[in-house]
């Protein structure tokens, strides 16, 4: 039964980031497949089973009024949030269901067009709002941010920011807008992340591994955590994983065999040598919190690929799939081409073929995991169809990965 409901919908996702640059919510796009009827109760039960409530909020984004109506009728109190598009508020029947759902304790999230806040009596039904800002509002926000900088934090100047505290924002296209919203205006979260703009600031300098993740690894070694735990922790830092494999294969170590996986490197080097190497990285480590959403997104792609490959393959191959995912965007962190970056590592041909040539056994999982990030259900359906991947299989991998990374 679980297979049937996940097989009848297409899902995609978008993380929401808070002031600590941690994932505070995930917008899960759910769209019924063509000619598919979806049992809302069964869908909610399956989502709860595979993606139980954690620290981050779970926001369901539904593109069909019929399914949204059914979800409003059956959603449990304090469970998943339901996103309500502003144009649908004119439907009296839907509005009635919204009132009843809100009275039961269901959290509703309003979403509307840029520059048009919610109006009318229904606005009191919403737990929070998801807003975009118009070009005029973006300019006003940037002026307010600049004024704040010049006035040493004084907020009583001429320019008033349109960013409201406690709300969610999407489409913030610059680092200055994101920092203004999260750090100065106390926005609850930002949907999406201006990755390219954030990385543009590093075009003349090298990105370094995250200081906190380095410290966590050192503490884990001191606590004598298992090899599996260390491998997982190292995998949470794509740049450090890349550097570790380069170090393990460097002439300085003069190892007799090539190291093609993190597990093999950990077993060969041992805890003491690993700790010493980590301490060498510490003086140059990065404390730039704006890089954390970029790292986390790369790791989530790799974890989804790992779940897609989960059935029927050996652990060593699963680790290869994870490396394929985590290195598929390592060029963003290194500031060089993927070809040049991967050429320096003794990676299996299957990994390089998927990343550089979109061919080989891992290519379907990489393309699917990448499509899921877009939230574009048509693209996701087309990719799954092209690679003959079942919707049930893909959706299950996505939900379990979101739960594991919460």
C-alpha positions as YAML, in Angstrom:
chain: A
units: angstrom
residues:
- id: 1
  name: UNK
  ca: [0.00, 0.00, 0.00]
- id: 2
  name: UNK
  ca: [2.87, 2.35, 0.82]
- id: 3
  name: UNK
  ca: [4.31, 1.72, -2.63]
- id: 4
  name: UNK
  ca: [1.09, 2.77, -4.36]
- id: 5
  name: UNK
  ca: [0.80, 6.22, -2.79]
- id: 6
  name: UNK
  ca: [4.47, 7.14, -3.31]
- id: 7
  name: UNK
  ca: [4.25, 5.76, -6.83]
- id: 8
  name: UNK
  ca: [1.34, 8.07, -7.66]
- id: 9
  name: UNK
  ca: [3.12, 11.38, -6.96]
- id: 10
  name: UNK
  ca: [6.23, 13.25, -8.04]
- id: 11
  name: UNK
  ca: [8.25, 14.99, -5.32]
- id: 12
  name: UNK
  ca: [10.96, 17.64, -5.21]
- id: 13
  name: UNK
  ca: [12.37, 19.73, -2.42]
- id: 14
  name: UNK
  ca: [13.81, 23.10, -1.40]
- id: 15
  name: UNK
  ca: [15.62, 23.72, 1.91]
- id: 16
  name: UNK
  ca: [14.89, 26.75, 4.09]
- id: 17
  name: UNK
  ca: [17.85, 28.20, 6.03]
- id: 18
  name: UNK
  ca: [17.81, 30.11, 9.32]
- id: 19
  name: UNK
  ca: [20.09, 32.72, 10.87]
- id: 20
  name: UNK
  ca: [22.55, 29.99, 11.95]
- id: 21
  name: UNK
  ca: [22.64, 28.79, 8.32]
- id: 22
  name: UNK
  ca: [21.09, 25.51, 9.36]
- id: 23
  name: UNK
  ca: [18.15, 23.88, 7.63]
- id: 24
  name: UNK
  ca: [15.12, 24.97, 9.63]
- id: 25
  name: UNK
  ca: [12.49, 23.73, 7.17]
- id: 26
  name: UNK
  ca: [12.07, 21.88, 3.90]
- id: 27
  name: UNK
  ca: [9.49, 22.68, 1.26]
- id: 28
  name: UNK
  ca: [8.42, 19.31, -0.16]
- id: 29
  name: UNK
  ca: [6.75, 19.72, -3.54]
- id: 30
  name: UNK
  ca: [4.12, 17.03, -4.12]
- id: 31
  name: UNK
  ca: [2.28, 16.70, -7.43]
- id: 32
  name: UNK
  ca: [0.00, 13.84, -8.45]
- id: 33
  name: UNK
  ca: [1.14, 12.01, -11.53]
- id: 34
  name: UNK
  ca: [-1.09, 12.19, -14.57]
- id: 35
  name: UNK
  ca: [-4.39, 10.33, -14.10]
- id: 36
  name: UNK
  ca: [-3.43, 9.37, -10.55]
- id: 37
  name: UNK
  ca: [-5.80, 9.73, -7.63]
- id: 38
  name: UNK
  ca: [-3.99, 10.33, -4.35]
- id: 39
  name: UNK
  ca: [-5.31, 9.22, -0.98]
- id: 40
  name: UNK
  ca: [-4.46, 12.19, 1.26]
- id: 41
  name: UNK
  ca: [-4.69, 10.21, 4.50]
- id: 42
  name: UNK
  ca: [-2.43, 7.50, 3.18]
- id: 43
  name: UNK
  ca: [0.02, 10.07, 1.84]
- id: 44
  name: UNK
  ca: [0.23, 11.81, 5.22]
- id: 45
  name: UNK
  ca: [0.72, 8.49, 7.00]
- id: 46
  name: UNK
  ca: [3.51, 7.47, 4.62]
- id: 47
  name: UNK
  ca: [5.25, 10.83, 4.92]
- id: 48
  name: UNK
  ca: [5.15, 10.59, 8.70]
- id: 49
  name: UNK
  ca: [6.52, 7.04, 8.57]
- id: 50
  name: UNK
  ca: [9.47, 7.80, 6.28]
- id: 51
  name: UNK
  ca: [10.10, 11.41, 7.30]
- id: 52
  name: UNK
  ca: [9.11, 11.74, 10.97]
- id: 53
  name: UNK
  ca: [8.96, 15.17, 12.52]
- id: 54
  name: UNK
  ca: [12.36, 16.51, 13.58]
- id: 55
  name: UNK
  ca: [13.82, 19.87, 14.45]
- id: 56
  name: UNK
  ca: [13.08, 21.32, 11.03]
- id: 57
  name: UNK
  ca: [9.58, 22.19, 9.83]
- id: 58
  name: UNK
  ca: [8.06, 20.12, 7.04]
- id: 59
  name: UNK
  ca: [6.14, 22.20, 4.51]
- id: 60
  name: UNK
  ca: [3.95, 20.47, 1.93]
- id: 61
  name: UNK
  ca: [3.68, 22.35, -1.37]
- id: 62
  name: UNK
  ca: [0.80, 21.02, -3.46]
- id: 63
  name: UNK
  ca: [0.05, 22.23, -6.98]
- id: 64
  name: UNK
  ca: [-3.50, 20.85, -7.23]
- id: 65
  name: UNK
  ca: [-6.42, 22.37, -5.30]
- id: 66
  name: UNK
  ca: [-8.15, 19.00, -4.95]
- id: 67
  name: UNK
  ca: [-5.25, 17.34, -3.14]
- id: 68
  name: UNK
  ca: [-4.71, 20.44, -0.98]
- id: 69
  name: UNK
  ca: [-8.37, 20.34, 0.05]
- id: 70
  name: UNK
  ca: [-8.06, 16.69, 1.06]
- id: 71
  name: UNK
  ca: [-4.86, 17.40, 3.00]
- id: 72
  name: UNK
  ca: [-6.58, 20.26, 4.84]
- id: 73
  name: UNK
  ca: [-9.31, 17.85, 5.89]
- id: 74
  name: UNK
  ca: [-6.94, 15.16, 7.19]
- id: 75
  name: UNK
  ca: [-3.70, 16.85, 8.30]
- id: 76
  name: UNK
  ca: [-3.04, 16.27, 12.01]
- id: 77
  name: UNK
  ca: [-2.49, 19.12, 14.46]
- id: 78
  name: UNK
  ca: [1.12, 20.29, 14.81]
- id: 79
  name: UNK
  ca: [2.14, 18.03, 11.94]
- id: 80
  name: UNK
  ca: [3.31, 19.11, 8.52]
- id: 81
  name: UNK
  ca: [2.69, 22.67, 7.45]
- id: 82
  name: UNK
  ca: [0.51, 23.24, 4.39]
- id: 83
  name: UNK
  ca: [1.47, 25.96, 1.94]
- id: 84
  name: UNK
  ca: [-1.47, 27.99, 0.60]
- id: 85
  name: UNK
  ca: [-1.02, 29.95, -2.66]
- id: 86
  name: UNK
  ca: [-2.61, 33.39, -2.44]
- id: 87
  name: UNK
  ca: [-4.60, 33.07, -5.73]
- id: 88
  name: UNK
  ca: [-6.51, 30.11, -4.25]
- id: 89
  name: UNK
  ca: [-7.89, 32.13, -1.35]
- id: 90
  name: UNK
  ca: [-10.82, 33.21, -3.50]
- id: 91
  name: UNK
  ca: [-12.22, 29.65, -3.37]
- id: 92
  name: UNK
  ca: [-14.87, 29.75, -0.63]
- id: 93
  name: UNK
  ca: [-14.85, 25.97, -0.11]
- id: 94
  name: UNK
  ca: [-11.07, 25.91, 0.26]
- id: 95
  name: UNK
  ca: [-11.24, 28.85, 2.67]
- id: 96
  name: UNK
  ca: [-13.72, 26.94, 4.81]
- id: 97
  name: UNK
  ca: [-11.42, 23.94, 4.95]
- id: 98
  name: UNK
  ca: [-8.55, 26.24, 5.89]
- id: 99
  name: UNK
  ca: [-10.52, 27.59, 8.84]
- id: 100
  name: UNK
  ca: [-11.34, 24.11, 10.12]
- id: 101
  name: UNK
  ca: [-7.75, 22.94, 9.68]
- id: 102
  name: UNK
  ca: [-6.41, 25.99, 11.51]
- id: 103
  name: UNK
  ca: [-8.86, 25.41, 14.35]
- id: 104
  name: UNK
  ca: [-7.50, 21.85, 14.68]
- id: 105
  name: UNK
  ca: [-3.98, 23.25, 15.05]
- id: 106
  name: UNK
  ca: [-2.72, 22.69, 11.49]
- id: 107
  name: UNK
  ca: [-0.07, 25.24, 10.56]
- id: 108
  name: UNK
  ca: [-0.77, 27.09, 7.33]
- id: 109
  name: UNK
  ca: [1.84, 29.00, 5.33]
- id: 110
  name: UNK
  ca: [0.73, 31.75, 2.97]
- id: 111
  name: UNK
  ca: [2.66, 32.27, -0.25]
- id: 112
  name: UNK
  ca: [2.09, 35.11, -2.67]
- id: 113
  name: UNK
  ca: [3.53, 37.31, -5.37]
- id: 114
  name: UNK
  ca: [6.36, 39.75, -4.80]
- id: 115
  name: UNK
  ca: [5.27, 43.00, -3.21]
- id: 116
  name: UNK
  ca: [1.75, 41.77, -2.37]
- id: 117
  name: UNK
  ca: [1.30, 40.81, 1.31]
- id: 118
  name: UNK
  ca: [-1.72, 38.76, 2.42]
- id: 119
  name: UNK
  ca: [-4.88, 40.79, 2.84]
- id: 120
  name: UNK
  ca: [-8.42, 40.23, 4.06]
- id: 121
  name: UNK
  ca: [-9.89, 38.28, 6.92]
- id: 122
  name: UNK
  ca: [-8.08, 35.05, 6.02]
- id: 123
  name: UNK
  ca: [-4.66, 36.45, 6.86]
- id: 124
  name: UNK
  ca: [-5.22, 35.62, 10.53]
- id: 125
  name: UNK
  ca: [-5.32, 31.90, 9.66]
- id: 126
  name: UNK
  ca: [-1.65, 31.73, 8.72]
- id: 127
  name: UNK
  ca: [1.11, 30.60, 11.06]
- id: 128
  name: UNK
  ca: [3.69, 32.35, 8.87]
- id: 129
  name: UNK
  ca: [4.04, 33.80, 5.40]
- id: 130
  name: UNK
  ca: [6.46, 33.02, 2.57]
- id: 131
  name: UNK
  ca: [7.19, 36.23, 0.74]
- id: 132
  name: UNK
  ca: [9.21, 37.41, -2.23]
- id: 133
  name: UNK
  ca: [10.32, 40.97, -2.63]
- id: 134
  name: UNK
  ca: [9.93, 43.19, -5.67]
- id: 135
  name: UNK
  ca: [12.92, 45.00, -7.24]
- id: 136
  name: UNK
  ca: [11.76, 48.19, -5.51]
- id: 137
  name: UNK
  ca: [11.63, 46.41, -2.13]
- id: 138
  name: UNK
  ca: [15.03, 44.81, -2.74]
- id: 139
  name: UNK
  ca: [16.51, 48.27, -3.33]
- id: 140
  name: UNK
  ca: [14.86, 49.58, -0.16]
- id: 141
  name: UNK
  ca: [16.23, 46.61, 1.83]
- id: 142
  name: UNK
  ca: [19.75, 47.18, 0.50]
- id: 143
  name: UNK
  ca: [19.54, 50.88, 1.35]
- id: 144
  name: UNK
  ca: [18.36, 50.04, 4.86]
- id: 145
  name: UNK
  ca: [21.23, 47.55, 5.23]
- id: 146
  name: UNK
  ca: [23.75, 50.13, 4.00]
- id: 147
  name: UNK
  ca: [22.32, 52.76, 6.30]
- id: 148
  name: UNK
  ca: [22.57, 50.37, 9.23]
- id: 149
  name: UNK
  ca: [26.24, 49.75, 8.44]
- id: 150
  name: UNK
  ca: [27.03, 53.45, 8.25]
- id: 151
  name: UNK
  ca: [25.04, 54.29, 11.38]
- id: 152
  name: UNK
  ca: [26.62, 51.55, 13.48]
- id: 153
  name: UNK
  ca: [23.45, 49.52, 13.87]
- id: 154
  name: UNK
  ca: [21.04, 52.42, 14.40]
- id: 155
  name: UNK
  ca: [17.66, 51.38, 12.98]
- id: 156
  name: UNK
  ca: [15.96, 54.77, 13.18]
- id: 157
  name: UNK
  ca: [17.29, 56.25, 9.93]
- id: 158
  name: UNK
  ca: [15.46, 57.34, 6.80]
- id: 159
  name: UNK
  ca: [15.18, 53.96, 5.09]
- id: 160
  name: UNK
  ca: [12.81, 51.32, 6.48]
- id: 161
  name: UNK
  ca: [13.38, 47.72, 5.49]
- id: 162
  name: UNK
  ca: [10.49, 45.82, 3.88]
- id: 163
  name: UNK
  ca: [11.82, 42.57, 5.41]
- id: 164
  name: UNK
  ca: [9.57, 41.61, 8.32]
- id: 165
  name: UNK
  ca: [10.74, 39.68, 11.39]
- id: 166
  name: UNK
  ca: [9.54, 36.13, 11.86]
- id: 167
  name: UNK
  ca: [8.56, 35.52, 8.22]
- id: 168
  name: UNK
  ca: [10.03, 33.40, 5.40]
- id: 169
  name: UNK
  ca: [11.51, 34.84, 2.23]
- id: 170
  name: UNK
  ca: [12.35, 33.34, -1.14]
- id: 171
  name: UNK
  ca: [14.27, 34.57, -4.14]
- id: 172
  name: UNK
  ca: [16.78, 36.70, -2.22]
- id: 173
  name: UNK
  ca: [19.42, 36.92, -4.91]
- id: 174
  name: UNK
  ca: [22.40, 38.41, -3.09]
- id: 175
  name: UNK
  ca: [24.52, 37.86, -0.03]
- id: 176
  name: UNK
  ca: [23.69, 41.36, 1.20]
- id: 177
  name: UNK
  ca: [19.92, 40.68, 1.07]
- id: 178
  name: UNK
  ca: [20.26, 37.29, 2.80]
- id: 179
  name: UNK
  ca: [22.43, 38.71, 5.57]
- id: 180
  name: UNK
  ca: [20.09, 41.67, 6.00]
- id: 181
  name: UNK
  ca: [17.05, 39.39, 6.27]
- id: 182
  name: UNK
  ca: [18.53, 36.80, 8.61]
- id: 183
  name: UNK
  ca: [21.05, 38.75, 10.66]
- id: 184
  name: UNK
  ca: [19.43, 42.19, 10.96]
- id: 185
  name: UNK
  ca: [15.69, 41.79, 10.39]
- id: 186
  name: UNK
  ca: [15.25, 38.43, 12.21]
- id: 187
  name: UNK
  ca: [13.51, 36.73, 9.29]
- id: 188
  name: UNK
  ca: [12.52, 33.18, 10.26]
- id: 189
  name: UNK
  ca: [14.13, 31.63, 7.23]
- id: 190
  name: UNK
  ca: [15.26, 31.97, 3.61]
- id: 191
  name: UNK
  ca: [14.04, 29.49, 1.01]
- id: 192
  name: UNK
  ca: [16.82, 28.66, -1.41]
- id: 193
  name: UNK
  ca: [20.33, 30.09, -1.30]
- id: 194
  name: UNK
  ca: [22.21, 32.46, -3.67]
- id: 195
  name: UNK
  ca: [25.06, 29.98, -4.14]
- id: 196
  name: UNK
  ca: [26.66, 31.56, -7.20]
- id: 197
  name: UNK
  ca: [26.66, 35.02, -5.65]
- id: 198
  name: UNK
  ca: [28.08, 33.69, -2.37]
- id: 199
  name: UNK
  ca: [30.89, 31.89, -4.20]
- id: 200
  name: UNK
  ca: [31.66, 34.92, -6.35]
- id: 201
  name: UNK
  ca: [33.24, 36.52, -3.30]
- id: 202
  name: UNK
  ca: [35.80, 33.68, -3.29]
- id: 203
  name: UNK
  ca: [36.90, 34.11, -6.88]
- id: 204
  name: UNK
  ca: [40.29, 35.47, -5.76]
- id: 205
  name: UNK
  ca: [40.78, 33.34, -2.66]
- id: 206
  name: UNK
  ca: [40.61, 29.70, -1.71]
- id: 207
  name: UNK
  ca: [37.69, 28.25, 0.22]
- id: 208
  name: UNK
  ca: [38.80, 26.34, 3.31]
- id: 209
  name: UNK
  ca: [37.11, 23.49, 5.23]
- id: 210
  name: UNK
  ca: [34.70, 24.48, 7.99]
- id: 211
  name: UNK
  ca: [36.36, 25.04, 11.37]
- id: 212
  name: UNK
  ca: [33.46, 23.55, 13.34]
- id: 213
  name: UNK
  ca: [33.47, 20.33, 11.33]
- id: 214
  name: UNK
  ca: [37.22, 20.01, 11.84]
- id: 215
  name: UNK
  ca: [36.75, 20.45, 15.60]
- id: 216
  name: UNK
  ca: [33.92, 17.90, 15.62]
- id: 217
  name: UNK
  ca: [36.15, 15.38, 13.87]
- id: 218
  name: UNK
  ca: [39.01, 15.92, 16.32]
- id: 219
  name: UNK
  ca: [36.62, 15.51, 19.28]
- id: 220
  name: UNK
  ca: [35.20, 12.36, 17.68]
- id: 221
  name: UNK
  ca: [38.70, 10.88, 17.39]
- id: 222
  name: UNK
  ca: [39.43, 11.80, 21.02]
- id: 223
  name: UNK
  ca: [36.17, 10.10, 22.02]
- id: 224
  name: UNK
  ca: [37.26, 6.99, 20.09]
- id: 225
  name: UNK
  ca: [34.19, 6.98, 17.84]
- id: 226
  name: UNK
  ca: [33.81, 4.13, 15.37]
- id: 227
  name: UNK
  ca: [35.32, 4.09, 11.91]
- id: 228
  name: UNK
  ca: [31.80, 4.34, 10.43]
- id: 229
  name: UNK
  ca: [31.06, 7.46, 12.51]
- id: 230
  name: UNK
  ca: [34.30, 9.14, 11.41]
- id: 231
  name: UNK
  ca: [33.63, 8.28, 7.79]
- id: 232
  name: UNK
  ca: [30.16, 9.83, 8.04]
- id: 233
  name: UNK
  ca: [31.46, 12.97, 9.75]
- id: 234
  name: UNK
  ca: [34.19, 13.42, 7.14]
- id: 235
  name: UNK
  ca: [31.56, 13.05, 4.44]
- id: 236
  name: UNK
  ca: [29.73, 16.08, 5.81]
- id: 237
  name: UNK
  ca: [32.56, 18.31, 4.55]
- id: 238
  name: UNK
  ca: [33.00, 17.86, 0.76]
- id: 239
  name: UNK
  ca: [36.17, 19.94, 0.55]
- id: 240
  name: UNK
  ca: [37.78, 18.11, 3.46]
- id: 241
  name: UNK
  ca: [36.86, 14.76, 1.91]
- id: 242
  name: UNK
  ca: [38.56, 15.81, -1.32]
- id: 243
  name: UNK
  ca: [41.67, 17.01, 0.48]
- id: 244
  name: UNK
  ca: [41.79, 13.86, 2.60]
- id: 245
  name: UNK
  ca: [41.91, 11.63, -0.47]
- id: 246
  name: UNK
  ca: [44.59, 13.83, -2.01]
- id: 247
  name: UNK
  ca: [46.61, 13.63, 1.20]
- id: 248
  name: UNK
  ca: [46.18, 9.86, 1.43]
- id: 249
  name: UNK
  ca: [47.55, 9.54, -2.10]
- id: 250
  name: UNK
  ca: [50.32, 12.11, -1.73]
- id: 251
  name: UNK
  ca: [54.00, 11.36, -2.21]
- id: 252
  name: UNK
  ca: [54.61, 12.48, 1.39]
- id: 253
  name: UNK
  ca: [52.95, 9.29, 2.69]
- id: 254
  name: UNK
  ca: [54.57, 7.00, 0.12]
- id: 255
  name: UNK
  ca: [51.82, 4.39, 0.43]
- id: 256
  name: UNK
  ca: [52.20, 1.33, -1.75]
- id: 257
  name: UNK
  ca: [48.59, 1.26, -2.90]
- id: 258
  name: UNK
  ca: [46.26, 3.93, -4.22]
- id: 259
  name: UNK
  ca: [43.53, 5.07, -1.83]
- id: 260
  name: UNK
  ca: [40.23, 5.25, -3.68]
- id: 261
  name: UNK
  ca: [37.78, 5.66, -0.79]
- id: 262
  name: UNK
  ca: [37.49, 7.44, 2.54]
- id: 263
  name: UNK
  ca: [37.08, 4.13, 4.37]
- id: 264
  name: UNK
  ca: [40.27, 2.74, 2.86]
- id: 265
  name: UNK
  ca: [42.12, 5.95, 3.74]
- id: 266
  name: UNK
  ca: [40.94, 5.89, 7.36]
- id: 267
  name: UNK
  ca: [41.93, 2.25, 7.79]
- id: 268
  name: UNK
  ca: [45.35, 2.86, 6.24]
- id: 269
  name: UNK
  ca: [46.25, 6.08, 8.05]
- id: 270
  name: UNK
  ca: [44.80, 5.32, 11.47]
- id: 271
  name: UNK
  ca: [43.39, 7.71, 14.08]
- id: 272
  name: UNK
  ca: [46.66, 9.30, 15.20]
- id: 273
  name: UNK
  ca: [47.82, 10.31, 11.75]
- id: 274
  name: UNK
  ca: [44.33, 11.51, 10.83]
- id: 275
  name: UNK
  ca: [44.18, 13.68, 13.96]
- id: 276
  name: UNK
  ca: [47.57, 15.21, 13.23]
- id: 277
  name: UNK
  ca: [46.50, 16.01, 9.68]
- id: 278
  name: UNK
  ca: [43.26, 17.60, 10.87]
- id: 279
  name: UNK
  ca: [45.17, 19.80, 13.30]
- id: 280
  name: UNK
  ca: [47.34, 20.98, 10.41]
- id: 281
  name: UNK
  ca: [44.18, 22.17, 8.64]
- id: 282
  name: UNK
  ca: [42.91, 24.09, 11.66]
- id: 283
  name: UNK
  ca: [44.86, 27.40, 11.32]
- id: 284
  name: UNK
  ca: [43.43, 27.98, 7.85]
- id: 285
  name: UNK
  ca: [39.89, 26.71, 8.53]
- id: 286
  name: UNK
  ca: [36.87, 28.78, 7.54]
- id: 287
  name: UNK
  ca: [34.31, 30.30, 9.88]
- id: 288
  name: UNK
  ca: [32.15, 31.69, 7.05]
- id: 289
  name: UNK
  ca: [28.64, 30.54, 7.93]
- id: 290
  name: UNK
  ca: [27.35, 31.48, 4.47]
- id: 291
  name: UNK
  ca: [29.18, 28.46, 3.04]
- id: 292
  name: UNK
  ca: [27.30, 26.01, 5.25]
- id: 293
  name: UNK
  ca: [24.10, 25.83, 3.14]
- id: 294
  name: UNK
  ca: [26.25, 25.18, 0.06]
- id: 295
  name: UNK
  ca: [28.09, 22.32, 1.77]
- id: 296
  name: UNK
  ca: [24.87, 20.89, 3.19]
- id: 297
  name: UNK
  ca: [23.17, 20.92, -0.22]
- id: 298
  name: UNK
  ca: [26.09, 19.05, -1.80]
- id: 299
  name: UNK
  ca: [26.04, 16.44, 0.97]
- id: 300
  name: UNK
  ca: [22.26, 15.99, 0.73]
- id: 301
  name: UNK
  ca: [22.59, 15.29, -3.01]
- id: 302
  name: UNK
  ca: [25.19, 12.62, -2.23]
- id: 303
  name: UNK
  ca: [23.04, 11.07, 0.52]
- id: 304
  name: UNK
  ca: [20.06, 10.88, -1.85]
- id: 305
  name: UNK
  ca: [22.22, 9.15, -4.45]
- id: 306
  name: UNK
  ca: [23.40, 6.74, -1.76]
- id: 307
  name: UNK
  ca: [19.78, 5.90, -0.90]
- id: 308
  name: UNK
  ca: [18.84, 5.46, -4.56]
- id: 309
  name: UNK
  ca: [21.66, 2.94, -4.88]
- id: 310
  name: UNK
  ca: [20.83, 1.28, -1.58]
- id: 311
  name: UNK
  ca: [19.09, -1.80, -2.90]
- id: 312
  name: UNK
  ca: [21.21, -4.68, -4.01]
- id: 313
  name: UNK
  ca: [24.73, -3.25, -4.10]
- id: 314
  name: UNK
  ca: [27.70, -3.81, -1.85]
- id: 315
  name: UNK
  ca: [28.93, -1.32, 0.74]
- id: 316
  name: UNK
  ca: [32.05, -0.46, -1.27]
- id: 317
  name: UNK
  ca: [29.98, 0.43, -4.31]
- id: 318
  name: UNK
  ca: [27.59, 2.47, -2.16]
- id: 319
  name: UNK
  ca: [30.57, 4.46, -0.93]
- id: 320
  name: UNK
  ca: [31.56, 5.07, -4.53]
- id: 321
  name: UNK
  ca: [28.08, 6.41, -5.25]
- id: 322
  name: UNK
  ca: [28.38, 8.79, -2.30]
- id: 323
  name: UNK
  ca: [31.75, 10.05, -3.57]
- id: 324
  name: UNK
  ca: [30.18, 10.53, -6.99]
- id: 325
  name: UNK
  ca: [27.54, 12.77, -5.44]
- id: 326
  name: UNK
  ca: [29.82, 14.72, -3.16]
- id: 327
  name: UNK
  ca: [32.41, 15.36, -5.88]
- id: 328
  name: UNK
  ca: [29.85, 16.24, -8.56]
- id: 329
  name: UNK
  ca: [29.98, 19.87, -7.35]
- id: 330
  name: UNK
  ca: [33.47, 20.02, -5.84]
- id: 331
  name: UNK
  ca: [34.46, 22.48, -8.56]
- id: 332
  name: UNK
  ca: [32.29, 25.09, -6.81]
- id: 333
  name: UNK
  ca: [34.44, 24.83, -3.69]
- id: 334
  name: UNK
  ca: [37.79, 24.47, -5.44]
- id: 335
  name: UNK
  ca: [37.31, 27.21, -8.01]
- id: 336
  name: UNK
  ca: [38.52, 25.02, -10.88]
- id: 337
  name: UNK
  ca: [37.04, 22.70, -13.48]
- id: 338
  name: UNK
  ca: [35.67, 19.31, -12.51]
- id: 339
  name: UNK
  ca: [38.00, 17.60, -14.95]
- id: 340
  name: UNK
  ca: [41.11, 19.10, -13.36]
- id: 341
  name: UNK
  ca: [39.86, 18.39, -9.83]
- id: 342
  name: UNK
  ca: [38.95, 14.75, -10.44]
- id: 343
  name: UNK
  ca: [42.11, 14.06, -12.41]
- id: 344
  name: UNK
  ca: [44.12, 14.44, -9.19]
- id: 345
  name: UNK
  ca: [42.35, 11.55, -7.47]
- id: 346
  name: UNK
  ca: [42.49, 7.81, -8.23]
- id: 347
  name: UNK
  ca: [38.72, 7.59, -8.49]
- id: 348
  name: UNK
  ca: [36.98, 4.60, -10.09]
- id: 349
  name: UNK
  ca: [36.06, 5.14, -13.71]
- id: 350
  name: UNK
  ca: [32.36, 4.81, -12.86]
- id: 351
  name: UNK
  ca: [32.56, 7.99, -10.74]
- id: 352
  name: UNK
  ca: [34.37, 10.09, -13.32]
- id: 353
  name: UNK
  ca: [32.12, 8.83, -16.13]
- id: 354
  name: UNK
  ca: [28.96, 9.90, -14.27]
- id: 355
  name: UNK
  ca: [30.28, 13.33, -13.28]
- id: 356
  name: UNK
  ca: [32.15, 14.30, -16.45]
- id: 357
  name: UNK
  ca: [30.36, 12.33, -19.13]
- id: 358
  name: UNK
  ca: [26.87, 11.70, -17.69]
- id: 359
  name: UNK
  ca: [27.38, 8.05, -18.57]
- id: 360
  name: UNK
  ca: [27.84, 4.77, -16.72]
- id: 361
  name: UNK
  ca: [25.88, 3.06, -13.94]
- id: 362
  name: UNK
  ca: [25.90, 6.02, -11.54]
- id: 363
  name: UNK
  ca: [24.74, 8.65, -14.04]
- id: 364
  name: UNK
  ca: [20.98, 7.99, -13.60]
- id: 365
  name: UNK
  ca: [21.21, 8.46, -9.82]
- id: 366
  name: UNK
  ca: [23.26, 11.65, -10.20]
- id: 367
  name: UNK
  ca: [20.87, 13.17, -12.72]
- id: 368
  name: UNK
  ca: [17.85, 12.21, -10.62]
- id: 369
  name: UNK
  ca: [19.29, 13.61, -7.38]
- id: 370
  name: UNK
  ca: [20.15, 16.83, -9.23]
- id: 371
  name: UNK
  ca: [16.62, 17.09, -10.67]
- id: 372
  name: UNK
  ca: [15.05, 16.69, -7.22]
- id: 373
  name: UNK
  ca: [16.84, 19.86, -6.09]
- id: 374
  name: UNK
  ca: [15.00, 21.90, -8.73]
- id: 375
  name: UNK
  ca: [11.55, 21.15, -7.34]
- id: 376
  name: UNK
  ca: [10.35, 21.12, -10.98]
- id: 377
  name: UNK
  ca: [8.04, 18.12, -11.07]
- id: 378
  name: UNK
  ca: [7.93, 17.92, -14.87]
- id: 379
  name: UNK
  ca: [11.73, 17.76, -15.09]
- id: 380
  name: UNK
  ca: [11.85, 15.19, -12.28]
- id: 381
  name: UNK
  ca: [9.23, 13.00, -14.00]
- id: 382
  name: UNK
  ca: [11.04, 13.21, -17.34]
- id: 383
  name: UNK
  ca: [14.40, 12.26, -15.78]
- id: 384
  name: UNK
  ca: [12.91, 9.33, -13.87]
- id: 385
  name: UNK
  ca: [11.13, 8.12, -16.98]
- id: 386
  name: UNK
  ca: [14.29, 8.41, -19.08]
- id: 387
  name: UNK
  ca: [16.22, 6.27, -16.60]
- id: 388
  name: UNK
  ca: [13.32, 3.92, -15.82]
- id: 389
  name: UNK
  ca: [13.35, 4.79, -12.14]
- id: 390
  name: UNK
  ca: [10.10, 4.19, -10.28]
- id: 391
  name: UNK
  ca: [8.52, 7.17, -8.50]
- id: 392
  name: UNK
  ca: [8.09, 5.07, -5.36]
- id: 393
  name: UNK
  ca: [11.81, 4.28, -5.28]
- id: 394
  name: UNK
  ca: [12.88, 7.89, -5.86]
- id: 395
  name: UNK
  ca: [10.43, 9.41, -3.37]
- id: 396
  name: UNK
  ca: [11.39, 6.90, -0.70]
- id: 397
  name: UNK
  ca: [15.09, 7.73, -1.13]
- id: 398
  name: UNK
  ca: [14.33, 11.45, -0.92]
- id: 399
  name: UNK
  ca: [12.23, 11.21, 2.23]
- id: 400
  name: UNK
  ca: [14.68, 8.96, 4.06]
- id: 401
  name: UNK
  ca: [17.57, 11.25, 3.14]
- id: 402
  name: UNK
  ca: [15.71, 14.32, 4.40]
- id: 403
  name: UNK
  ca: [14.97, 12.49, 7.65]
- id: 404
  name: UNK
  ca: [18.58, 11.35, 8.09]
- id: 405
  name: UNK
  ca: [19.98, 14.85, 7.43]
- id: 406
  name: UNK
  ca: [17.53, 16.68, 9.72]
...
